[in-house]
Structure formats: structure tokens, C-alpha cells
Amino acid sequence: MNADTVPVSRYEIRVDTVKKIVNEHTDLDNEAAFALAVHMVRALDTVPEPVR
């Protein structure tokens, strides 16, 4: 294992995935896309599992 490896949480992976989608479909810059992605992931996390 490389000592320079930085662990990435599942939350960070989800936010990055949503940010990439937002970047592809909008004209937002990376900072705004990241902020929107964080809000979207938090909102999705509040939906009960059976509904998802």
C-alpha cells in the first residue's frame, strides 16, 4: 500500500459523482457545482430507504 494514498469516503465519492453530473448539464463553475452537489446528496440522504 502506498503511503501517499488518501482514504476517500463513500460520501465524498457520491458528492463527486453528483458534481460531475451537474457540471455536464449546467454552466456552473466547479465551486457552485460542488455546493449544489452537497445539497443534493444531503437531500437524498433524508429520503427513507424504502422510498429510494
PDB file with one MODEL, atoms N, CA, C and O in Angstrom:
MODEL        1
ATOM      1  N   MET A   1       0.852  -1.193   0.000  1.00  0.00           N
ATOM      2  CA  MET A   1       0.000   0.000   0.000  1.00  0.00           C
ATOM      3  C   MET A   1       0.883   1.236   0.000  1.00  0.00           C
ATOM      4  O   MET A   1       1.870   1.306   0.733  1.00  0.00           O
ATOM      5  N   ASN A   2       0.535   2.178  -0.799  1.00  0.00           N
ATOM      6  CA  ASN A   2       1.293   3.412  -0.943  1.00  0.00           C
ATOM      7  C   ASN A   2       1.019   4.328   0.244  1.00  0.00           C
ATOM      8  O   ASN A   2      -0.134   4.499   0.639  1.00  0.00           O
ATOM      9  N   ALA A   3       2.055   4.912   0.810  1.00  0.00           N
ATOM     10  CA  ALA A   3       1.896   5.809   1.960  1.00  0.00           C
ATOM     11  C   ALA A   3       1.197   7.104   1.576  1.00  0.00           C
ATOM     12  O   ALA A   3       0.672   7.799   2.445  1.00  0.00           O
ATOM     13  N   ASP A   4       1.181   7.443   0.277  1.00  0.00           N
ATOM     14  CA  ASP A   4       0.550   8.679  -0.175  1.00  0.00           C
ATOM     15  C   ASP A   4      -0.937   8.517  -0.459  1.00  0.00           C
ATOM     16  O   ASP A   4      -1.598   9.485  -0.835  1.00  0.00           O
ATOM     17  N   THR A   5      -1.472   7.323  -0.289  1.00  0.00           N
ATOM     18  CA  THR A   5      -2.880   7.071  -0.560  1.00  0.00           C
ATOM     19  C   THR A   5      -3.746   7.764   0.484  1.00  0.00           C
ATOM     20  O   THR A   5      -3.534   7.618   1.688  1.00  0.00           O
ATOM     21  N   VAL A   6      -4.721   8.517   0.000  1.00  0.00           N
ATOM     22  CA  VAL A   6      -5.634   9.238   0.888  1.00  0.00           C
ATOM     23  C   VAL A   6      -6.977   8.522   0.859  1.00  0.00           C
ATOM     24  O   VAL A   6      -7.558   8.347  -0.212  1.00  0.00           O
ATOM     25  N   PRO A   7      -7.479   8.103   2.020  1.00  0.00           N
ATOM     26  CA  PRO A   7      -8.778   7.427   2.016  1.00  0.00           C
ATOM     27  C   PRO A   7      -9.899   8.385   1.599  1.00  0.00           C
ATOM     28  O   PRO A   7      -9.913   9.554   1.985  1.00  0.00           O
ATOM     29  N   VAL A   8     -10.818   7.870   0.817  1.00  0.00           N
ATOM     30  CA  VAL A   8     -11.952   8.655   0.346  1.00  0.00           C
ATOM     31  C   VAL A   8     -13.224   7.962   0.828  1.00  0.00           C
ATOM     32  O   VAL A   8     -13.407   6.762   0.623  1.00  0.00           O
ATOM     33  N   SER A   9     -14.089   8.728   1.463  1.00  0.00           N
ATOM     34  CA  SER A   9     -15.322   8.146   1.989  1.00  0.00           C
ATOM     35  C   SER A   9     -16.349   7.949   0.881  1.00  0.00           C
ATOM     36  O   SER A   9     -16.244   8.542  -0.193  1.00  0.00           O
ATOM     37  N   ARG A  10     -17.336   7.113   1.155  1.00  0.00           N
ATOM     38  CA  ARG A  10     -18.424   6.904   0.183  1.00  0.00           C
ATOM     39  C   ARG A  10     -19.179   8.206  -0.047  1.00  0.00           C
ATOM     40  O   ARG A  10     -19.632   8.472  -1.160  1.00  0.00           O
ATOM     41  N   TYR A  11     -19.317   9.018   0.996  1.00  0.00           N
ATOM     42  CA  TYR A  11     -19.985  10.317   0.876  1.00  0.00           C
ATOM     43  C   TYR A  11     -19.250  11.192  -0.139  1.00  0.00           C
ATOM     44  O   TYR A  11     -19.877  11.801  -1.007  1.00  0.00           O
ATOM     45  N   GLU A  12     -17.929  11.254  -0.030  1.00  0.00           N
ATOM     46  CA  GLU A  12     -17.136  12.071  -0.954  1.00  0.00           C
ATOM     47  C   GLU A  12     -17.264  11.565  -2.392  1.00  0.00           C
ATOM     48  O   GLU A  12     -17.312  12.359  -3.331  1.00  0.00           O
ATOM     49  N   ILE A  13     -17.320  10.250  -2.558  1.00  0.00           N
ATOM     50  CA  ILE A  13     -17.495   9.675  -3.888  1.00  0.00           C
ATOM     51  C   ILE A  13     -18.858  10.056  -4.447  1.00  0.00           C
ATOM     52  O   ILE A  13     -18.972  10.400  -5.624  1.00  0.00           O
ATOM     53  N   ARG A  14     -19.898   9.996  -3.608  1.00  0.00           N
ATOM     54  CA  ARG A  14     -21.248  10.363  -4.051  1.00  0.00           C
ATOM     55  C   ARG A  14     -21.313  11.837  -4.434  1.00  0.00           C
ATOM     56  O   ARG A  14     -21.889  12.185  -5.465  1.00  0.00           O
ATOM     57  N   VAL A  15     -20.730  12.699  -3.618  1.00  0.00           N
ATOM     58  CA  VAL A  15     -20.735  14.137  -3.917  1.00  0.00           C
ATOM     59  C   VAL A  15     -19.987  14.396  -5.214  1.00  0.00           C
ATOM     60  O   VAL A  15     -20.442  15.191  -6.037  1.00  0.00           O
ATOM     61  N   ASP A  16     -18.852  13.743  -5.413  1.00  0.00           N
ATOM     62  CA  ASP A  16     -18.078  13.939  -6.636  1.00  0.00           C
ATOM     63  C   ASP A  16     -18.863  13.474  -7.861  1.00  0.00           C
ATOM     64  O   ASP A  16     -18.825  14.122  -8.907  1.00  0.00           O
ATOM     65  N   THR A  17     -19.568  12.363  -7.736  1.00  0.00           N
ATOM     66  CA  THR A  17     -20.379  11.859  -8.844  1.00  0.00           C
ATOM     67  C   THR A  17     -21.466  12.856  -9.212  1.00  0.00           C
ATOM     68  O   THR A  17     -21.669  13.150 -10.390  1.00  0.00           O
ATOM     69  N   VAL A  18     -22.168  13.379  -8.207  1.00  0.00           N
ATOM     70  CA  VAL A  18     -23.236  14.357  -8.467  1.00  0.00           C
ATOM     71  C   VAL A  18     -22.648  15.636  -9.045  1.00  0.00           C
ATOM     72  O   VAL A  18     -23.236  16.239  -9.943  1.00  0.00           O
ATOM     73  N   LYS A  19     -21.486  16.056  -8.534  1.00  0.00           N
ATOM     74  CA  LYS A  19     -20.839  17.269  -9.050  1.00  0.00           C
ATOM     75  C   LYS A  19     -20.503  17.117 -10.533  1.00  0.00           C
ATOM     76  O   LYS A  19     -20.695  18.053 -11.310  1.00  0.00           O
ATOM     77  N   LYS A  20     -20.007  15.956 -10.927  1.00  0.00           N
ATOM     78  CA  LYS A  20     -19.687  15.712 -12.330  1.00  0.00           C
ATOM     79  C   LYS A  20     -20.942  15.795 -13.197  1.00  0.00           C
ATOM     80  O   LYS A  20     -20.906  16.352 -14.294  1.00  0.00           O
ATOM     81  N   ILE A  21     -22.045  15.244 -12.707  1.00  0.00           N
ATOM     82  CA  ILE A  21     -23.307  15.294 -13.451  1.00  0.00           C
ATOM     83  C   ILE A  21     -23.785  16.735 -13.584  1.00  0.00           C
ATOM     84  O   ILE A  21     -24.217  17.151 -14.659  1.00  0.00           O
ATOM     85  N   VAL A  22     -23.708  17.498 -12.493  1.00  0.00           N
ATOM     86  CA  VAL A  22     -24.122  18.904 -12.524  1.00  0.00           C
ATOM     87  C   VAL A  22     -23.251  19.674 -13.516  1.00  0.00           C
ATOM     88  O   VAL A  22     -23.762  20.488 -14.285  1.00  0.00           O
ATOM     89  N   ASN A  23     -21.942  19.423 -13.504  1.00  0.00           N
ATOM     90  CA  ASN A  23     -21.031  20.105 -14.443  1.00  0.00           C
ATOM     91  C   ASN A  23     -21.371  19.786 -15.890  1.00  0.00           C
ATOM     92  O   ASN A  23     -21.280  20.656 -16.756  1.00  0.00           O
ATOM     93  N   GLU A  24     -21.765  18.542 -16.158  1.00  0.00           N
ATOM     94  CA  GLU A  24     -22.085  18.143 -17.526  1.00  0.00           C
ATOM     95  C   GLU A  24     -23.362  18.803 -18.049  1.00  0.00           C
ATOM     96  O   GLU A  24     -23.494  19.044 -19.249  1.00  0.00           O
ATOM     97  N   HIS A  25     -24.291  19.091 -17.153  1.00  0.00           N
ATOM     98  CA  HIS A  25     -25.615  19.543 -17.584  1.00  0.00           C
ATOM     99  C   HIS A  25     -25.926  21.005 -17.254  1.00  0.00           C
ATOM    100  O   HIS A  25     -27.039  21.467 -17.506  1.00  0.00           O
ATOM    101  N   THR A  26     -24.966  21.732 -16.699  1.00  0.00           N
ATOM    102  CA  THR A  26     -25.182  23.141 -16.390  1.00  0.00           C
ATOM    103  C   THR A  26     -23.941  23.942 -16.771  1.00  0.00           C
ATOM    104  O   THR A  26     -22.920  23.384 -17.172  1.00  0.00           O
ATOM    105  N   ASP A  27     -24.050  25.246 -16.637  1.00  0.00           N
ATOM    106  CA  ASP A  27     -22.912  26.136 -16.880  1.00  0.00           C
ATOM    107  C   ASP A  27     -22.265  26.594 -15.580  1.00  0.00           C
ATOM    108  O   ASP A  27     -21.514  27.570 -15.575  1.00  0.00           O
ATOM    109  N   LEU A  28     -22.545  25.905 -14.477  1.00  0.00           N
ATOM    110  CA  LEU A  28     -21.985  26.287 -13.184  1.00  0.00           C
ATOM    111  C   LEU A  28     -20.490  25.990 -13.139  1.00  0.00           C
ATOM    112  O   LEU A  28     -20.009  25.052 -13.775  1.00  0.00           O
ATOM    113  N   ASP A  29     -19.756  26.813 -12.369  1.00  0.00           N
ATOM    114  CA  ASP A  29     -18.339  26.527 -12.174  1.00  0.00           C
ATOM    115  C   ASP A  29     -18.197  25.399 -11.146  1.00  0.00           C
ATOM    116  O   ASP A  29     -19.186  24.970 -10.553  1.00  0.00           O
ATOM    117  N   ASN A  30     -16.987  24.930 -10.940  1.00  0.00           N
ATOM    118  CA  ASN A  30     -16.754  23.787 -10.049  1.00  0.00           C
ATOM    119  C   ASN A  30     -17.206  24.055  -8.616  1.00  0.00           C
ATOM    120  O   ASN A  30     -17.767  23.173  -7.966  1.00  0.00           O
ATOM    121  N   GLU A  31     -16.964  25.260  -8.126  1.00  0.00           N
ATOM    122  CA  GLU A  31     -17.342  25.591  -6.746  1.00  0.00           C
ATOM    123  C   GLU A  31     -18.851  25.563  -6.564  1.00  0.00           C
ATOM    124  O   GLU A  31     -19.347  25.001  -5.588  1.00  0.00           O
ATOM    125  N   ALA A  32     -19.579  26.158  -7.487  1.00  0.00           N
ATOM    126  CA  ALA A  32     -21.046  26.164  -7.411  1.00  0.00           C
ATOM    127  C   ALA A  32     -21.611  24.765  -7.620  1.00  0.00           C
ATOM    128  O   ALA A  32     -22.580  24.380  -6.965  1.00  0.00           O
ATOM    129  N   ALA A  33     -21.010  24.005  -8.528  1.00  0.00           N
ATOM    130  CA  ALA A  33     -21.460  22.634  -8.767  1.00  0.00           C
ATOM    131  C   ALA A  33     -21.231  21.771  -7.535  1.00  0.00           C
ATOM    132  O   ALA A  33     -22.061  20.925  -7.202  1.00  0.00           O
ATOM    133  N   PHE A  34     -20.111  21.983  -6.859  1.00  0.00           N
ATOM    134  CA  PHE A  34     -19.825  21.236  -5.632  1.00  0.00           C
ATOM    135  C   PHE A  34     -20.845  21.588  -4.546  1.00  0.00           C
ATOM    136  O   PHE A  34     -21.367  20.697  -3.876  1.00  0.00           O
ATOM    137  N   ALA A  35     -21.129  22.871  -4.371  1.00  0.00           N
ATOM    138  CA  ALA A  35     -22.096  23.296  -3.356  1.00  0.00           C
ATOM    139  C   ALA A  35     -23.467  22.697  -3.636  1.00  0.00           C
ATOM    140  O   ALA A  35     -24.139  22.223  -2.719  1.00  0.00           O
ATOM    141  N   LEU A  36     -23.882  22.716  -4.890  1.00  0.00           N
ATOM    142  CA  LEU A  36     -25.165  22.127  -5.265  1.00  0.00           C
ATOM    143  C   LEU A  36     -25.148  20.620  -5.038  1.00  0.00           C
ATOM    144  O   LEU A  36     -26.133  20.060  -4.559  1.00  0.00           O
ATOM    145  N   ALA A  37     -24.060  19.967  -5.368  1.00  0.00           N
ATOM    146  CA  ALA A  37     -23.943  18.517  -5.172  1.00  0.00           C
ATOM    147  C   ALA A  37     -24.062  18.151  -3.697  1.00  0.00           C
ATOM    148  O   ALA A  37     -24.713  17.164  -3.355  1.00  0.00           O
ATOM    149  N   VAL A  38     -23.445  18.929  -2.829  1.00  0.00           N
ATOM    150  CA  VAL A  38     -23.545  18.670  -1.389  1.00  0.00           C
ATOM    151  C   VAL A  38     -24.992  18.768  -0.942  1.00  0.00           C
ATOM    152  O   VAL A  38     -25.466  17.913  -0.195  1.00  0.00           O
ATOM    153  N   HIS A  39     -25.702  19.793  -1.386  1.00  0.00           N
ATOM    154  CA  HIS A  39     -27.115  19.947  -1.022  1.00  0.00           C
ATOM    155  C   HIS A  39     -27.950  18.787  -1.554  1.00  0.00           C
ATOM    156  O   HIS A  39     -28.834  18.283  -0.861  1.00  0.00           O
ATOM    157  N   MET A  40     -27.671  18.369  -2.768  1.00  0.00           N
ATOM    158  CA  MET A  40     -28.442  17.283  -3.373  1.00  0.00           C
ATOM    159  C   MET A  40     -28.212  15.966  -2.644  1.00  0.00           C
ATOM    160  O   MET A  40     -29.162  15.229  -2.379  1.00  0.00           O
ATOM    161  N   VAL A  41     -26.955  15.662  -2.316  1.00  0.00           N
ATOM    162  CA  VAL A  41     -26.660  14.409  -1.600  1.00  0.00           C
ATOM    163  C   VAL A  41     -27.289  14.434  -0.214  1.00  0.00           C
ATOM    164  O   VAL A  41     -27.838  13.427   0.235  1.00  0.00           O
ATOM    165  N   ARG A  42     -27.216  15.564   0.462  1.00  0.00           N
ATOM    166  CA  ARG A  42     -27.859  15.666   1.792  1.00  0.00           C
ATOM    167  C   ARG A  42     -29.361  15.467   1.682  1.00  0.00           C
ATOM    168  O   ARG A  42     -29.957  14.791   2.521  1.00  0.00           O
ATOM    169  N   ALA A  43     -29.978  16.041   0.667  1.00  0.00           N
ATOM    170  CA  ALA A  43     -31.422  15.878   0.473  1.00  0.00           C
ATOM    171  C   ALA A  43     -31.763  14.421   0.180  1.00  0.00           C
ATOM    172  O   ALA A  43     -32.728  13.883   0.723  1.00  0.00           O
ATOM    173  N   LEU A  44     -30.974  13.789  -0.673  1.00  0.00           N
ATOM    174  CA  LEU A  44     -31.224  12.383  -0.983  1.00  0.00           C
ATOM    175  C   LEU A  44     -31.043  11.497   0.242  1.00  0.00           C
ATOM    176  O   LEU A  44     -31.734  10.488   0.382  1.00  0.00           O
ATOM    177  N   ASP A  45     -30.128  11.858   1.125  1.00  0.00           N
ATOM    178  CA  ASP A  45     -29.901  11.071   2.339  1.00  0.00           C
ATOM    179  C   ASP A  45     -31.077  11.140   3.305  1.00  0.00           C
ATOM    180  O   ASP A  45     -31.202  10.285   4.181  1.00  0.00           O
ATOM    181  N   THR A  46     -31.938  12.141   3.161  1.00  0.00           N
ATOM    182  CA  THR A  46     -33.089  12.259   4.066  1.00  0.00           C
ATOM    183  C   THR A  46     -34.270  11.424   3.588  1.00  0.00           C
ATOM    184  O   THR A  46     -35.228  11.229   4.337  1.00  0.00           O
ATOM    185  N   VAL A  47     -34.218  10.929   2.353  1.00  0.00           N
ATOM    186  CA  VAL A  47     -35.297  10.095   1.820  1.00  0.00           C
ATOM    187  C   VAL A  47     -35.179   8.705   2.446  1.00  0.00           C
ATOM    188  O   VAL A  47     -34.104   8.106   2.406  1.00  0.00           O
ATOM    189  N   PRO A  48     -36.257   8.187   3.019  1.00  0.00           N
ATOM    190  CA  PRO A  48     -36.184   6.866   3.640  1.00  0.00           C
ATOM    191  C   PRO A  48     -35.787   5.792   2.631  1.00  0.00           C
ATOM    192  O   PRO A  48     -36.154   5.866   1.458  1.00  0.00           O
ATOM    193  N   GLU A  49     -35.046   4.809   3.088  1.00  0.00           N
ATOM    194  CA  GLU A  49     -34.534   3.747   2.223  1.00  0.00           C
ATOM    195  C   GLU A  49     -35.625   3.058   1.402  1.00  0.00           C
ATOM    196  O   GLU A  49     -35.418   2.847   0.207  1.00  0.00           O
ATOM    197  N   PRO A  50     -36.785   2.693   1.982  1.00  0.00           N
ATOM    198  CA  PRO A  50     -37.806   2.017   1.174  1.00  0.00           C
ATOM    199  C   PRO A  50     -38.336   2.872   0.006  1.00  0.00           C
ATOM    200  O   PRO A  50     -38.814   2.329  -0.990  1.00  0.00           O
ATOM    201  N   VAL A  51     -38.253   4.185   0.126  1.00  0.00           N
ATOM    202  CA  VAL A  51     -38.744   5.076  -0.917  1.00  0.00           C
ATOM    203  C   VAL A  51     -37.727   5.206  -2.039  1.00  0.00           C
ATOM    204  O   VAL A  51     -38.098   5.383  -3.200  1.00  0.00           O
ATOM    205  N   ARG A  52     -36.440   5.119  -1.698  1.00  0.00           N
ATOM    206  CA  ARG A  52     -35.384   5.262  -2.708  1.00  0.00           C
ATOM    207  C   ARG A  52     -35.485   4.113  -3.654  1.00  0.00           C
ATOM    208  O   ARG A  52     -34.697   4.017  -4.594  1.00  0.00           O
TER     209      ARG A  52
ENDMDL
END
